[in-house]
Amino acid sequence: MFIRAELHNHTIHSDGALTPEQLAQYAQDHEFQVIALTDHNTASGQEEMQAMISQHNMDLSLIKGIEMTTYYGHVLGLGMTRMIDFSDLDPRHPEPFFVSMRKNGSRAIGLAHPFCIGKPIMVGCRFEMEVHDWSLIDYIEIYNTSAQSNDSSVSDECFFTGNGQAVDFWKEKVLQGYRLAAVTGKDIHKAPEDNDVFITFCEVDEKDMRPNSEKVLSSILTQRTMVTKGPLIELKQDQDKVKIHFEPSGYHAWKSLPEGSFTLKMTSDNGNIIEQMVNLHQDYTVLIENAHVTIFELFGGNDRIAIARPLYWRT
């Protein structure tokens, strides 16, 4: 079972154009299941947005959070409900900063648009901290879709957001053995255009009766997230084999399957790369030998259209 989550959004309480009520209504109208409110360096809009959701019985769960906006990068703290002092942040040794975020309520810590164009144009947007302990980071926003257009090529190589670099960086860290979830961020400041951009889906247990917000946070912390422009990808491990199932109609924005061939690319930390032509209406079983972690990417022609959750084969 998958839950759609939008994990990076703003209101008039920081630099957004929407009120918390308007953002909640937008999320409801566009069938979000979970939305995070992550205003820059403030939690002031959180209760207002929660009240809107509760009073109107919206089918929507809120994750309260803050985008910690520093001169050395923007860091998302999901679960944070109060601002903290980071005036002593040392970009060469940022670990105490992350620990302070955790102590002050952050359930999941993520890097927002880490390769966004930096200074002198966008001071602080690019992540420039020297992380020595990656266990303190839970996820990376590999696609920031705030500057996307209808041109499908923009999503990977957007000059402004640096998405292509972010994807490569996440892959590099995962293949090194770090447990990092991959997510997208609409980074809503005003109502976005309805373009076909990457969206985050979180894999959850159907029997889990907790609120969707809690299930999404758990999914992030266990690296059970995927990003996709269309199909959902279910992976089931069976010793050294993985069973792969596609849900081609899982994302309502796809009115029909695009024409052309699809390729599933499986990259493991042992250097092995398997590329297999796939039919999204069929299931597959693939043998992955002598690997600790494997990344699964789906391509339609030359365009990447989905990245499934990574599989960690051995602890």
SVG drawing of the C-alpha trace seen along z (x, -y; Angstrom):
<svg xmlns="http://www.w3.org/2000/svg" viewBox="-16 -37 51 54">
<polyline fill="none" stroke="black" stroke-width="0.4" points="0.0,0.0 1.3,-3.4 0.5,-6.9 1.1,-10.1 3.1,-12.7 4.2,-16.2 6.9,-17.0 8.1,-20.6 5.7,-23.5 5.4,-27.1 2.7,-29.7 2.5,-33.4 4.1,-32.6 7.4,-32.6 7.8,-33.4 4.7,-31.7 1.7,-33.3 -0.9,-30.9 -2.4,-31.0 -2.3,-27.8 -6.0,-27.4 -5.4,-27.9 -2.5,-25.4 -4.7,-22.8 -7.5,-23.3 -5.1,-23.0 -3.8,-19.7 -7.3,-18.4 -8.4,-19.4 -5.3,-17.7 -5.7,-14.5 -2.7,-14.7 -2.9,-12.2 -0.2,-13.7 1.2,-17.2 4.1,-18.7 4.1,-22.4 7.8,-23.5 7.9,-27.3 11.3,-28.9 12.5,-29.1 9.1,-29.3 6.3,-27.1 3.7,-29.8 1.4,-28.5 1.1,-24.9 -1.8,-25.2 -3.8,-27.3 -3.4,-24.6 -4.2,-21.8 -7.4,-23.6 -8.4,-24.0 -7.9,-20.3 -9.8,-19.2 -12.7,-21.7 -13.5,-20.7 -12.9,-16.9 -10.4,-16.8 -9.1,-13.5 -5.6,-14.9 -2.9,-14.4 -0.5,-17.1 3.2,-16.7 4.3,-19.7 7.9,-20.8 10.3,-23.6 12.8,-24.3 15.9,-25.3 17.2,-28.0 20.9,-28.6 23.7,-30.2 25.1,-26.8 22.0,-24.9 18.3,-24.3 17.6,-21.4 14.0,-20.0 13.0,-18.9 9.8,-16.9 8.1,-16.9 9.6,-20.1 7.0,-22.4 9.4,-25.1 12.3,-27.1 15.8,-26.6 18.8,-28.8 21.5,-27.8 23.7,-30.9 26.6,-28.7 26.3,-26.4 29.7,-25.4 29.4,-24.2 32.6,-22.2 31.2,-20.3 27.3,-20.4 26.6,-17.4 25.6,-19.3 23.1,-21.2 21.4,-18.0 21.5,-16.6 19.8,-19.8 17.1,-19.5 16.5,-15.9 16.3,-16.9 13.8,-19.6 11.3,-17.4 12.6,-16.5 11.4,-13.0 13.1,-13.0 15.9,-15.2 16.3,-15.8 18.4,-17.9 16.3,-20.2 17.5,-20.9 21.1,-20.2 22.5,-21.3 20.3,-24.3 22.1,-27.2 24.1,-28.8 25.8,-32.1 26.0,-34.8 22.5,-34.3 20.8,-32.1 22.9,-32.5 22.3,-29.5 20.2,-27.3 23.0,-25.0 24.0,-22.5 27.6,-23.3 28.0,-21.6 30.7,-19.0 28.8,-16.0 30.9,-13.5 28.2,-11.4 25.6,-10.6 23.5,-8.5 22.1,-11.8 20.5,-12.5 17.3,-10.5 16.5,-11.6 17.5,-13.7 15.2,-15.7 16.4,-14.3 13.8,-16.1 12.7,-19.7 9.9,-20.4 9.2,-24.0 10.8,-25.2 9.5,-22.6 7.9,-23.0 6.2,-20.7 9.5,-19.8 10.3,-16.4 14.0,-16.9 13.9,-19.7 13.3,-17.4 16.7,-15.8 18.9,-18.7 17.1,-21.8 19.8,-24.5 18.0,-26.1 17.3,-23.1 20.2,-20.8 18.0,-17.7 20.4,-15.6 23.2,-16.2 21.0,-15.4 19.9,-12.1 23.5,-11.1 24.6,-12.2 21.8,-10.1 22.7,-7.1 26.4,-7.5 25.7,-7.6 23.2,-4.7 25.7,-2.5 28.2,-3.4 25.9,-1.8 24.2,-4.8 20.5,-4.4 18.9,-7.5 15.4,-7.7 14.7,-9.6 11.9,-12.1 10.6,-14.9 9.6,-18.4 7.0,-20.6 8.4,-23.4 5.0,-25.1 5.2,-28.9 2.1,-29.6 -0.3,-27.2 1.8,-25.3 0.9,-24.5 -0.5,-21.0 2.6,-19.5 3.6,-15.9 6.5,-16.0 8.0,-13.5 5.9,-12.7 6.7,-11.0 4.9,-7.8 5.5,-6.0 5.1,-2.2 3.1,-1.3 1.6,1.8 -2.2,2.0 -2.7,3.3 -1.0,0.3 -3.8,-1.7 -1.8,-4.7 -2.5,-8.1 -1.1,-8.5 1.3,-11.1 2.9,-8.6 3.0,-5.9 4.8,-8.3 7.4,-9.3 8.0,-5.6 8.4,-5.0 11.0,-7.7 12.9,-6.3 13.0,-2.8 13.8,-4.0 10.5,-2.8 9.9,-5.8 9.8,-6.0 9.6,-8.9 7.7,-8.6 6.1,-10.4 3.8,-7.5 3.9,-3.8 4.4,-2.5 6.9,0.2 6.5,2.9 9.6,4.9 9.6,8.1 12.8,9.7 13.2,13.5 16.7,14.4 18.9,13.2 15.9,12.7 13.5,9.7 10.0,10.0 9.0,6.8 5.4,5.7 4.3,2.5 1.1,0.6 1.0,-1.3 -2.3,-3.1 -1.2,-3.9 -0.6,-7.6 -3.9,-9.2 -2.1,-11.8 -1.2,-9.1 -4.3,-8.9 -2.7,-6.1 0.6,-4.4 3.0,-6.3 4.1,-4.6 7.6,-3.1 9.7,-0.7 10.5,-0.6 13.8,0.4 14.4,1.3 18.0,0.5 19.3,2.2 22.6,0.9 24.2,2.7 27.1,1.8 29.2,4.6 29.5,2.8 26.9,5.0 24.4,3.2 21.4,5.2 19.2,3.6 16.0,5.4 13.3,4.5 10.0,4.7 6.3,4.7 4.5,2.8 1.6,5.2 3.9,8.2 5.7,9.2 9.4,10.2 11.8,12.0 15.5,11.0 18.5,12.6 20.8,10.2 24.0,11.9 26.6,10.7 25.1,7.3 24.5,5.3 22.2,2.7 20.5,2.3 18.9,-0.8 16.0,-0.3 15.4,-2.9 12.7,-2.8 13.3,-4.5 10.8,-5.3 13.1,-5.7 15.9,-8.0 13.8,-9.6 13.9,-8.4 10.3,-8.1 10.6,-6.3 13.1,-5.4 11.9,-2.7 13.0,-2.2 16.5,-0.8 16.8,2.8 19.3,3.6 20.2,7.2 22.3,7.8 22.7,5.9"/>
</svg>
